[in-house]
């Protein structure tokens, strides 16, 4: 990765493959999924079920 300065503006030069990967991630606009342990997942599921049951 290299940097260029043109007209007092800083630009970054990266490999094409890395750029395509970054472009794909930006296009998806989704946050990375956080993996939960079984216990954490169960707690979250119960919390959401309680929340949804109160809405109805």
C-alpha distance matrix in Angstrom:
0.0 3.8 7.0 10.3 13.8 16.5 19.9 19.0 16.6 12.9 10.5 6.9 5.5 4.8 7.2 10.7 12.1 10.0 10.8 14.4 14.7 13.8 16.2 18.8 18.8 19.2 21.9 23.8 24.1 25.6 25.1 24.6 28.0 29.2 31.2 34.5 37.0 40.3 42.0 39.5 39.6 43.4 43.6 41.3 43.4 46.6 45.3 44.4 47.7 49.6 47.7 48.4 52.0 52.6 51.4 54.1
3.8 0.0 3.8 6.9 10.4 13.2 16.7 15.9 13.9 10.4 8.4 5.7 5.0 6.8 9.7 12.8 15.0 13.1 13.1 16.8 17.6 16.3 18.2 21.3 21.4 21.2 23.9 26.2 26.2 28.0 27.6 27.4 31.0 32.1 34.3 37.6 40.1 43.6 45.1 42.4 42.6 46.4 46.4 44.1 46.2 49.4 47.9 46.9 50.4 52.1 50.0 50.8 54.5 54.8 53.5 56.3
7.0 3.8 0.0 3.8 6.8 9.9 13.2 12.1 10.2 6.8 5.5 4.4 5.9 8.9 12.3 14.9 17.3 15.3 14.5 18.2 19.2 17.3 18.8 22.2 22.1 21.3 24.1 26.6 26.2 28.3 27.9 28.2 31.9 33.0 35.5 38.7 41.4 44.8 46.2 43.3 43.6 47.3 47.0 44.6 46.8 49.9 48.1 47.1 50.6 52.2 49.9 50.8 54.5 54.6 53.1 56.0
10.3 6.9 3.8 0.0 3.8 6.4 10.0 9.6 8.1 5.8 5.0 6.3 7.5 11.2 14.4 16.4 19.4 17.7 16.4 19.9 21.4 19.5 20.4 24.0 24.2 23.0 25.5 28.3 27.9 30.3 30.3 30.9 34.6 36.0 38.6 41.8 44.7 48.0 49.4 46.4 46.5 50.3 49.9 47.3 49.5 52.6 50.7 49.6 53.1 54.6 52.1 52.9 56.6 56.7 55.0 57.9
13.8 10.4 6.8 3.8 0.0 3.8 6.6 5.9 5.4 4.6 6.2 8.9 10.9 14.6 17.9 19.7 22.7 20.9 19.2 22.7 24.2 21.9 22.5 26.2 26.3 24.6 27.1 30.0 29.3 31.8 31.8 32.7 36.5 37.7 40.6 43.7 46.6 49.9 51.1 47.9 48.2 51.8 51.3 48.6 50.9 53.8 51.7 50.6 54.2 55.5 52.9 53.7 57.5 57.3 55.5 58.5
16.5 13.2 9.9 6.4 3.8 0.0 3.8 5.4 5.3 6.6 7.7 11.0 12.6 16.4 19.5 20.7 24.0 22.5 20.3 23.5 25.4 23.1 23.2 27.0 27.4 25.4 27.5 30.7 30.0 32.9 33.2 34.4 38.2 39.7 42.7 45.8 48.9 52.1 53.3 50.1 50.1 53.8 53.2 50.4 52.6 55.5 53.3 52.0 55.5 56.8 54.1 54.8 58.5 58.3 56.3 59.2
19.9 16.7 13.2 10.0 6.6 3.8 0.0 3.8 5.4 8.4 10.4 14.1 16.1 19.8 23.0 24.0 27.2 25.7 23.3 26.3 28.2 25.6 25.5 29.3 29.6 27.2 29.2 32.4 31.4 34.4 34.7 36.3 40.0 41.5 44.6 47.6 50.8 54.0 55.0 51.7 51.7 55.3 54.5 51.6 53.9 56.7 54.3 53.0 56.5 57.7 54.8 55.5 59.2 58.7 56.7 59.7
19.0 15.9 12.1 9.6 5.9 5.4 3.8 0.0 3.8 6.6 9.7 13.2 15.9 19.5 23.0 24.4 27.3 25.2 23.1 26.4 27.8 25.0 25.3 29.0 28.8 26.5 28.9 31.9 30.6 33.3 33.2 34.7 38.4 39.6 42.8 45.6 48.7 52.0 52.8 49.4 49.8 53.3 52.4 49.6 52.0 54.7 52.3 51.1 54.8 55.7 52.9 53.9 57.6 57.0 55.2 58.2
16.6 13.9 10.2 8.1 5.4 5.3 5.4 3.8 0.0 3.8 6.6 10.2 13.1 16.5 20.0 21.2 24.0 21.9 19.6 22.8 24.2 21.3 21.5 25.2 25.1 22.7 25.1 28.1 26.8 29.6 29.7 31.2 34.9 36.3 39.4 42.3 45.5 48.7 49.6 46.3 46.5 50.0 49.2 46.4 48.7 51.4 49.1 47.9 51.4 52.6 49.7 50.6 54.3 53.8 52.0 55.0
12.9 10.4 6.8 5.8 4.6 6.6 8.4 6.6 3.8 0.0 3.8 6.9 10.1 13.3 17.0 18.6 21.2 18.9 17.0 20.4 21.6 18.8 19.5 23.2 22.8 21.0 23.6 26.4 25.3 27.8 27.7 28.8 32.5 33.8 36.8 39.7 42.7 46.1 47.1 43.9 44.1 47.7 47.1 44.3 46.7 49.5 47.3 46.2 49.8 51.0 48.4 49.3 53.0 52.8 51.1 54.1
10.5 8.4 5.5 5.0 6.2 7.7 10.4 9.7 6.6 3.8 0.0 3.8 6.7 9.9 13.5 14.8 17.6 15.5 13.5 16.9 18.3 15.8 16.4 20.1 20.2 18.5 21.0 23.9 23.3 25.9 26.0 26.9 30.7 32.2 35.1 38.3 41.3 44.6 45.9 42.8 42.7 46.4 46.0 43.3 45.4 48.4 46.4 45.1 48.6 50.1 47.6 48.3 52.0 52.0 50.2 53.1
6.9 5.7 4.4 6.3 8.9 11.0 14.1 13.2 10.2 6.9 3.8 0.0 3.8 6.5 10.2 12.1 14.5 12.2 10.7 14.4 15.5 13.3 14.5 18.0 18.0 17.0 19.7 22.3 22.0 24.2 24.2 24.7 28.4 29.9 32.5 35.8 38.7 42.0 43.4 40.5 40.5 44.2 44.0 41.4 43.5 46.6 44.8 43.6 47.1 48.7 46.4 47.0 50.8 51.0 49.4 52.2
5.5 5.0 5.9 7.5 10.9 12.6 16.1 15.9 13.1 10.1 6.7 3.8 0.0 3.8 7.1 9.1 11.9 10.4 9.2 12.8 14.3 13.0 14.2 17.5 18.1 17.6 19.9 22.5 22.8 25.0 25.3 25.4 29.1 30.8 33.1 36.6 39.4 42.6 44.3 41.5 41.3 45.1 45.2 42.6 44.5 47.8 46.3 44.9 48.3 50.2 48.0 48.4 52.1 52.6 51.0 53.6
4.8 6.8 8.9 11.2 14.6 16.4 19.8 19.5 16.5 13.3 9.9 6.5 3.8 0.0 3.8 6.4 8.5 6.7 6.6 10.1 11.2 10.5 12.2 15.0 15.7 15.9 18.2 20.4 21.1 22.9 23.1 22.9 26.4 28.1 30.3 33.8 36.5 39.6 41.6 39.0 38.6 42.4 42.8 40.2 42.0 45.4 44.1 42.8 46.0 48.1 46.1 46.5 50.1 50.8 49.3 51.8
7.2 9.7 12.3 14.4 17.9 19.5 23.0 23.0 20.0 17.0 13.5 10.2 7.1 3.8 0.0 3.8 5.5 5.4 6.2 8.8 10.1 10.7 12.2 14.4 15.7 16.6 18.3 20.4 21.7 23.3 23.8 23.2 26.5 28.4 30.2 33.9 36.4 39.4 41.6 39.2 38.7 42.4 43.1 40.6 42.2 45.7 44.7 43.3 46.3 48.6 46.8 47.0 50.6 51.6 50.0 52.4
10.7 12.8 14.9 16.4 19.7 20.7 24.0 24.4 21.2 18.6 14.8 12.1 9.1 6.4 3.8 0.0 3.8 5.5 5.0 6.2 8.6 9.8 10.3 12.2 14.3 15.2 16.2 18.5 20.2 22.1 23.1 22.8 26.0 28.4 30.2 33.9 36.6 39.4 41.7 39.4 38.4 42.1 43.0 40.3 41.6 45.2 44.3 42.5 45.5 47.9 46.0 45.9 49.5 50.6 48.9 51.0
12.1 15.0 17.3 19.4 22.7 24.0 27.2 27.3 24.0 21.2 17.6 14.5 11.9 8.5 5.5 3.8 0.0 3.8 5.4 5.2 6.3 8.7 9.8 10.6 12.5 14.3 15.3 16.9 19.0 20.3 21.2 20.4 23.4 25.7 27.2 31.0 33.5 36.2 38.7 36.5 35.5 39.2 40.2 37.7 38.8 42.5 41.8 40.1 42.9 45.5 43.8 43.7 47.3 48.5 47.0 49.0
10.0 13.1 15.3 17.7 20.9 22.5 25.7 25.2 21.9 18.9 15.5 12.2 10.4 6.7 5.4 5.5 3.8 0.0 3.8 5.5 5.1 6.2 8.6 9.9 10.7 12.4 14.2 15.7 17.1 18.4 18.8 18.0 21.2 23.3 25.1 28.8 31.4 34.3 36.6 34.2 33.5 37.2 38.0 35.5 36.9 40.4 39.5 38.1 41.1 43.4 41.7 41.8 45.4 46.5 45.0 47.3
10.8 13.1 14.5 16.4 19.2 20.3 23.3 23.1 19.6 17.0 13.5 10.7 9.2 6.6 6.2 5.0 5.4 3.8 0.0 3.8 5.4 5.1 6.0 8.6 9.9 10.5 12.1 14.3 15.6 17.6 18.5 18.5 21.9 24.3 26.5 30.1 33.0 35.9 38.0 35.4 34.5 38.2 38.8 36.1 37.4 40.9 39.8 38.1 41.2 43.5 41.4 41.4 45.1 46.0 44.3 46.6
14.4 16.8 18.2 19.9 22.7 23.5 26.3 26.4 22.8 20.4 16.9 14.4 12.8 10.1 8.8 6.2 5.2 5.5 3.8 0.0 3.8 5.4 4.9 6.1 8.6 9.8 10.4 12.4 14.5 16.4 17.9 17.8 21.0 23.7 25.7 29.4 32.3 34.8 37.2 34.8 33.5 37.1 38.0 35.2 36.2 39.8 38.9 37.0 39.8 42.3 40.4 40.0 43.7 44.9 43.0 45.1
14.7 17.6 19.2 21.4 24.2 25.4 28.2 27.8 24.2 21.6 18.3 15.5 14.3 11.2 10.1 8.6 6.3 5.1 5.4 3.8 0.0 3.8 5.4 5.2 6.3 8.7 9.9 10.9 12.9 14.1 15.0 14.5 17.6 20.2 22.1 25.8 28.6 31.2 33.6 31.2 30.0 33.7 34.6 31.9 33.0 36.6 35.8 34.0 36.9 39.4 37.7 37.5 41.1 42.3 40.7 42.8
13.8 16.3 17.3 19.5 21.9 23.1 25.6 25.0 21.3 18.8 15.8 13.3 13.0 10.5 10.7 9.8 8.7 6.2 5.1 5.4 3.8 0.0 3.8 5.4 5.2 6.2 8.6 10.1 11.0 12.7 13.4 13.6 17.1 19.5 21.9 25.5 28.6 31.4 33.4 30.6 29.7 33.4 33.9 31.1 32.5 35.9 34.8 33.1 36.1 38.4 36.4 36.4 40.1 41.0 39.4 41.7
16.2 18.2 18.8 20.4 22.5 23.2 25.5 25.3 21.5 19.5 16.4 14.5 14.2 12.2 12.2 10.3 9.8 8.6 6.0 4.9 5.4 3.8 0.0 3.8 5.5 5.1 6.1 8.7 10.2 12.6 14.3 15.2 18.5 21.4 23.9 27.5 30.7 33.2 35.3 32.5 31.2 34.8 35.3 32.2 33.3 36.9 35.7 33.6 36.5 38.9 36.6 36.4 40.1 41.0 39.1 41.2
18.8 21.3 22.2 24.0 26.2 27.0 29.3 29.0 25.2 23.2 20.1 18.0 17.5 15.0 14.4 12.2 10.6 9.9 8.6 6.1 5.2 5.4 3.8 0.0 3.8 5.4 5.1 6.3 8.9 10.7 12.8 13.3 16.2 19.4 21.6 25.2 28.4 30.6 32.9 30.3 28.7 32.2 33.1 30.0 30.8 34.4 33.5 31.3 34.1 36.6 34.6 34.1 37.8 39.0 37.1 39.0
18.8 21.4 22.1 24.2 26.3 27.4 29.6 28.8 25.1 22.8 20.2 18.0 18.1 15.7 15.7 14.3 12.5 10.7 9.9 8.6 6.3 5.2 5.5 3.8 0.0 3.8 5.5 5.3 6.7 7.9 9.3 9.8 13.1 16.1 18.6 22.1 25.4 27.8 29.9 27.1 25.7 29.3 29.9 26.9 28.0 31.5 30.4 28.5 31.4 33.8 31.8 31.6 35.3 36.3 34.6 36.8
19.2 21.2 21.3 23.0 24.6 25.4 27.2 26.5 22.7 21.0 18.5 17.0 17.6 15.9 16.6 15.2 14.3 12.4 10.5 9.8 8.7 6.2 5.1 5.4 3.8 0.0 3.8 5.5 5.3 8.1 9.9 11.6 15.0 17.9 20.9 24.1 27.6 30.0 31.8 28.7 27.5 31.0 31.2 28.0 29.2 32.6 31.1 29.0 32.1 34.2 31.8 31.7 35.5 36.2 34.2 36.5
21.9 23.9 24.1 25.5 27.1 27.5 29.2 28.9 25.1 23.6 21.0 19.7 19.9 18.2 18.3 16.2 15.3 14.2 12.1 10.4 9.9 8.6 6.1 5.1 5.5 3.8 0.0 3.8 5.4 8.5 11.4 13.3 16.1 19.4 22.2 25.4 28.9 30.9 32.9 29.9 28.3 31.6 32.1 28.7 29.4 32.9 31.6 29.1 31.9 34.3 31.9 31.3 35.0 35.9 33.7 35.7
23.8 26.2 26.6 28.3 30.0 30.7 32.4 31.9 28.1 26.4 23.9 22.3 22.5 20.4 20.4 18.5 16.9 15.7 14.3 12.4 10.9 10.1 8.7 6.3 5.3 5.5 3.8 0.0 3.8 5.4 8.7 10.4 12.8 16.3 18.9 22.0 25.5 27.4 29.4 26.6 24.7 28.0 28.6 25.2 25.8 29.3 28.3 25.8 28.5 31.0 28.8 28.1 31.8 32.9 30.9 32.8
24.1 26.2 26.2 27.9 29.3 30.0 31.4 30.6 26.8 25.3 23.3 22.0 22.8 21.1 21.7 20.2 19.0 17.1 15.6 14.5 12.9 11.0 10.2 8.9 6.7 5.3 5.4 3.8 0.0 3.8 6.7 9.5 12.1 15.3 18.4 21.2 24.9 26.9 28.5 25.4 23.8 27.1 27.2 23.7 24.7 28.0 26.5 24.1 27.1 29.3 26.8 26.5 30.3 31.0 28.9 31.2
25.6 28.0 28.3 30.3 31.8 32.9 34.4 33.3 29.6 27.8 25.9 24.2 25.0 22.9 23.3 22.1 20.3 18.4 17.6 16.4 14.1 12.7 12.6 10.7 7.9 8.1 8.5 5.4 3.8 0.0 3.7 6.4 8.5 11.7 14.8 17.6 21.2 23.2 24.8 21.7 20.1 23.4 23.6 20.2 21.2 24.6 23.2 21.0 24.0 26.3 24.1 23.9 27.6 28.5 26.8 29.0
25.1 27.6 27.9 30.3 31.8 33.2 34.7 33.2 29.7 27.7 26.0 24.2 25.3 23.1 23.8 23.1 21.2 18.8 18.5 17.9 15.0 13.4 14.3 12.8 9.3 9.9 11.4 8.7 6.7 3.7 0.0 3.8 6.3 8.8 12.2 14.9 18.6 20.9 22.3 19.0 17.9 21.4 21.4 18.2 19.7 23.0 21.5 19.8 23.0 25.1 23.0 23.4 27.0 27.8 26.5 29.1
24.6 27.4 28.2 30.9 32.7 34.4 36.3 34.7 31.2 28.8 26.9 24.7 25.4 22.9 23.2 22.8 20.4 18.0 18.5 17.8 14.5 13.6 15.2 13.3 9.8 11.6 13.3 10.4 9.5 6.4 3.8 0.0 3.8 6.3 9.3 12.5 16.0 18.6 20.3 17.3 16.3 20.0 20.4 17.6 19.1 22.5 21.5 20.2 23.3 25.5 24.0 24.4 27.9 29.0 28.1 30.5
28.0 31.0 31.9 34.6 36.5 38.2 40.0 38.4 34.9 32.5 30.7 28.4 29.1 26.4 26.5 26.0 23.4 21.2 21.9 21.0 17.6 17.1 18.5 16.2 13.1 15.0 16.1 12.8 12.1 8.5 6.3 3.8 0.0 3.8 6.3 9.3 12.8 15.0 16.9 14.1 12.7 16.4 17.1 14.3 15.7 19.2 18.6 17.3 20.2 22.6 21.4 21.8 25.1 26.5 25.9 28.2
29.2 32.1 33.0 36.0 37.7 39.7 41.5 39.6 36.3 33.8 32.2 29.9 30.8 28.1 28.4 28.4 25.7 23.3 24.3 23.7 20.2 19.5 21.4 19.4 16.1 17.9 19.4 16.3 15.3 11.7 8.8 6.3 3.8 0.0 3.8 6.4 9.9 12.6 14.1 11.1 10.6 14.3 14.7 12.5 14.4 17.7 17.0 16.5 19.5 21.6 20.7 21.7 24.8 26.0 25.9 28.4
31.2 34.3 35.5 38.6 40.6 42.7 44.6 42.8 39.4 36.8 35.1 32.5 33.1 30.3 30.2 30.2 27.2 25.1 26.5 25.7 22.1 21.9 23.9 21.6 18.6 20.9 22.2 18.9 18.4 14.8 12.2 9.3 6.3 3.8 0.0 3.8 6.8 9.5 11.6 9.4 8.7 12.4 13.5 12.0 13.7 16.9 17.0 16.8 19.3 21.6 21.4 22.3 25.0 26.7 26.9 29.1
34.5 37.6 38.7 41.8 43.7 45.8 47.6 45.6 42.3 39.7 38.3 35.8 36.6 33.8 33.9 33.9 31.0 28.8 30.1 29.4 25.8 25.5 27.5 25.2 22.1 24.1 25.4 22.0 21.2 17.6 14.9 12.5 9.3 6.4 3.8 0.0 3.7 6.4 7.9 5.7 5.6 9.1 10.1 9.3 11.2 13.9 14.3 14.7 17.1 19.1 19.4 20.6 23.0 24.6 25.3 27.5
37.0 40.1 41.4 44.7 46.6 48.9 50.8 48.7 45.5 42.7 41.3 38.7 39.4 36.5 36.4 36.6 33.5 31.4 33.0 32.3 28.6 28.6 30.7 28.4 25.4 27.6 28.9 25.5 24.9 21.2 18.6 16.0 12.8 9.9 6.8 3.7 0.0 3.8 5.4 5.2 6.0 8.5 9.9 10.5 12.0 14.2 15.3 16.3 18.1 20.0 20.9 22.3 24.1 25.9 27.1 29.0
40.3 43.6 44.8 48.0 49.9 52.1 54.0 52.0 48.7 46.1 44.6 42.0 42.6 39.6 39.4 39.4 36.2 34.3 35.9 34.8 31.2 31.4 33.2 30.6 27.8 30.0 30.9 27.4 26.9 23.2 20.9 18.6 15.0 12.6 9.5 6.4 3.8 0.0 3.8 5.5 5.1 6.0 8.6 9.9 10.4 12.2 14.1 15.3 16.3 18.3 19.9 20.9 22.3 24.4 25.9 27.4
42.0 45.1 46.2 49.4 51.1 53.3 55.0 52.8 49.6 47.1 45.9 43.4 44.3 41.6 41.6 41.7 38.7 36.6 38.0 37.2 33.6 33.4 35.3 32.9 29.9 31.8 32.9 29.4 28.5 24.8 22.3 20.3 16.9 14.1 11.6 7.9 5.4 3.8 0.0 3.8 5.5 5.2 6.3 8.7 9.9 10.8 12.4 14.4 15.4 16.7 18.5 20.1 21.2 23.0 24.8 26.6
39.5 42.4 43.3 46.4 47.9 50.1 51.7 49.4 46.3 43.9 42.8 40.5 41.5 39.0 39.2 39.4 36.5 34.2 35.4 34.8 31.2 30.6 32.5 30.3 27.1 28.7 29.9 26.6 25.4 21.7 19.0 17.3 14.1 11.1 9.4 5.7 5.2 5.5 3.8 0.0 3.8 5.5 5.2 6.2 8.6 10.0 10.6 12.3 14.3 15.5 16.5 18.4 20.0 21.4 22.9 25.1
39.6 42.6 43.6 46.5 48.2 50.1 51.7 49.8 46.5 44.1 42.7 40.5 41.3 38.6 38.7 38.4 35.5 33.5 34.5 33.5 30.0 29.7 31.2 28.7 25.7 27.5 28.3 24.7 23.8 20.1 17.9 16.3 12.7 10.6 8.7 5.6 6.0 5.1 5.5 3.8 0.0 3.8 5.4 5.1 6.1 8.6 9.8 10.5 12.2 14.2 15.2 16.3 18.2 20.1 21.2 23.1
43.4 46.4 47.3 50.3 51.8 53.8 55.3 53.3 50.0 47.7 46.4 44.2 45.1 42.4 42.4 42.1 39.2 37.2 38.2 37.1 33.7 33.4 34.8 32.2 29.3 31.0 31.6 28.0 27.1 23.4 21.4 20.0 16.4 14.3 12.4 9.1 8.5 6.0 5.2 5.5 3.8 0.0 3.8 5.4 5.1 6.2 8.6 9.9 10.5 12.4 14.2 15.3 16.4 18.6 20.2 21.7
43.6 46.4 47.0 49.9 51.3 53.2 54.5 52.4 49.2 47.1 46.0 44.0 45.2 42.8 43.1 43.0 40.2 38.0 38.8 38.0 34.6 33.9 35.3 33.1 29.9 31.2 32.1 28.6 27.2 23.6 21.4 20.4 17.1 14.7 13.5 10.1 9.9 8.6 6.3 5.2 5.4 3.8 0.0 3.8 5.5 5.2 6.1 8.7 10.0 10.7 12.3 14.3 15.5 16.8 18.8 20.8
41.3 44.1 44.6 47.3 48.6 50.4 51.6 49.6 46.4 44.3 43.3 41.4 42.6 40.2 40.6 40.3 37.7 35.5 36.1 35.2 31.9 31.1 32.2 30.0 26.9 28.0 28.7 25.2 23.7 20.2 18.2 17.6 14.3 12.5 12.0 9.3 10.5 9.9 8.7 6.2 5.1 5.4 3.8 0.0 3.8 5.5 5.0 6.1 8.6 9.9 10.5 12.2 14.2 15.5 16.8 19.0
43.4 46.2 46.8 49.5 50.9 52.6 53.9 52.0 48.7 46.7 45.4 43.5 44.5 42.0 42.2 41.6 38.8 36.9 37.4 36.2 33.0 32.5 33.3 30.8 28.0 29.2 29.4 25.8 24.7 21.2 19.7 19.1 15.7 14.4 13.7 11.2 12.0 10.4 9.9 8.6 6.1 5.1 5.5 3.8 0.0 3.8 5.4 5.2 6.1 8.6 9.8 10.5 12.2 14.3 15.5 17.1
46.6 49.4 49.9 52.6 53.8 55.5 56.7 54.7 51.4 49.5 48.4 46.6 47.8 45.4 45.7 45.2 42.5 40.4 40.9 39.8 36.6 35.9 36.9 34.4 31.5 32.6 32.9 29.3 28.0 24.6 23.0 22.5 19.2 17.7 16.9 13.9 14.2 12.2 10.8 10.0 8.6 6.2 5.2 5.5 3.8 0.0 3.8 5.5 5.1 6.2 8.6 9.9 10.5 12.4 14.5 16.0
45.3 47.9 48.1 50.7 51.7 53.3 54.3 52.3 49.1 47.3 46.4 44.8 46.3 44.1 44.7 44.3 41.8 39.5 39.8 38.9 35.8 34.8 35.7 33.5 30.4 31.1 31.6 28.3 26.5 23.2 21.5 21.5 18.6 17.0 17.0 14.3 15.3 14.1 12.4 10.6 9.8 8.6 6.1 5.0 5.4 3.8 0.0 3.8 5.5 5.2 6.2 8.7 10.0 10.9 12.8 15.1
44.4 46.9 47.1 49.6 50.6 52.0 53.0 51.1 47.9 46.2 45.1 43.6 44.9 42.8 43.3 42.5 40.1 38.1 38.1 37.0 34.0 33.1 33.6 31.3 28.5 29.0 29.1 25.8 24.1 21.0 19.8 20.2 17.3 16.5 16.8 14.7 16.3 15.3 14.4 12.3 10.5 9.9 8.7 6.1 5.2 5.5 3.8 0.0 3.8 5.4 4.9 6.1 8.5 9.9 10.7 12.9
47.7 50.4 50.6 53.1 54.2 55.5 56.5 54.8 51.4 49.8 48.6 47.1 48.3 46.0 46.3 45.5 42.9 41.1 41.2 39.8 36.9 36.1 36.5 34.1 31.4 32.1 31.9 28.5 27.1 24.0 23.0 23.3 20.2 19.5 19.3 17.1 18.1 16.3 15.4 14.3 12.2 10.5 10.0 8.6 6.1 5.1 5.5 3.8 0.0 3.8 5.4 5.2 6.0 8.6 10.0 11.2
49.6 52.1 52.2 54.6 55.5 56.8 57.7 55.7 52.6 51.0 50.1 48.7 50.2 48.1 48.6 47.9 45.5 43.4 43.5 42.3 39.4 38.4 38.9 36.6 33.8 34.2 34.3 31.0 29.3 26.3 25.1 25.5 22.6 21.6 21.6 19.1 20.0 18.3 16.7 15.5 14.2 12.4 10.7 9.9 8.6 6.2 5.2 5.4 3.8 0.0 3.8 5.5 5.2 6.3 8.9 10.5
47.7 50.0 49.9 52.1 52.9 54.1 54.8 52.9 49.7 48.4 47.6 46.4 48.0 46.1 46.8 46.0 43.8 41.7 41.4 40.4 37.7 36.4 36.6 34.6 31.8 31.8 31.9 28.8 26.8 24.1 23.0 24.0 21.4 20.7 21.4 19.4 20.9 19.9 18.5 16.5 15.2 14.2 12.3 10.5 9.8 8.6 6.2 4.9 5.4 3.8 0.0 3.8 5.5 5.4 6.6 9.3
48.4 50.8 50.8 52.9 53.7 54.8 55.5 53.9 50.6 49.3 48.3 47.0 48.4 46.5 47.0 45.9 43.7 41.8 41.4 40.0 37.5 36.4 36.4 34.1 31.6 31.7 31.3 28.1 26.5 23.9 23.4 24.4 21.8 21.7 22.3 20.6 22.3 20.9 20.1 18.4 16.3 15.3 14.3 12.2 10.5 9.9 8.7 6.1 5.2 5.5 3.8 0.0 3.8 5.4 5.2 6.9
52.0 54.5 54.5 56.6 57.5 58.5 59.2 57.6 54.3 53.0 52.0 50.8 52.1 50.1 50.6 49.5 47.3 45.4 45.1 43.7 41.1 40.1 40.1 37.8 35.3 35.5 35.0 31.8 30.3 27.6 27.0 27.9 25.1 24.8 25.0 23.0 24.1 22.3 21.2 20.0 18.2 16.4 15.5 14.2 12.2 10.5 10.0 8.5 6.0 5.2 5.5 3.8 0.0 3.8 5.5 5.6
52.6 54.8 54.6 56.7 57.3 58.3 58.7 57.0 53.8 52.8 52.0 51.0 52.6 50.8 51.6 50.6 48.5 46.5 46.0 44.9 42.3 41.0 41.0 39.0 36.3 36.2 35.9 32.9 31.0 28.5 27.8 29.0 26.5 26.0 26.7 24.6 25.9 24.4 23.0 21.4 20.1 18.6 16.8 15.5 14.3 12.4 10.9 9.9 8.6 6.3 5.4 5.4 3.8 0.0 3.8 5.6
51.4 53.5 53.1 55.0 55.5 56.3 56.7 55.2 52.0 51.1 50.2 49.4 51.0 49.3 50.0 48.9 47.0 45.0 44.3 43.0 40.7 39.4 39.1 37.1 34.6 34.2 33.7 30.9 28.9 26.8 26.5 28.1 25.9 25.9 26.9 25.3 27.1 25.9 24.8 22.9 21.2 20.2 18.8 16.8 15.5 14.5 12.8 10.7 10.0 8.9 6.6 5.2 5.5 3.8 0.0 3.8
54.1 56.3 56.0 57.9 58.5 59.2 59.7 58.2 55.0 54.1 53.1 52.2 53.6 51.8 52.4 51.0 49.0 47.3 46.6 45.1 42.8 41.7 41.2 39.0 36.8 36.5 35.7 32.8 31.2 29.0 29.1 30.5 28.2 28.4 29.1 27.5 29.0 27.4 26.6 25.1 23.1 21.7 20.8 19.0 17.1 16.0 15.1 12.9 11.2 10.5 9.3 6.9 5.6 5.6 3.8 0.0
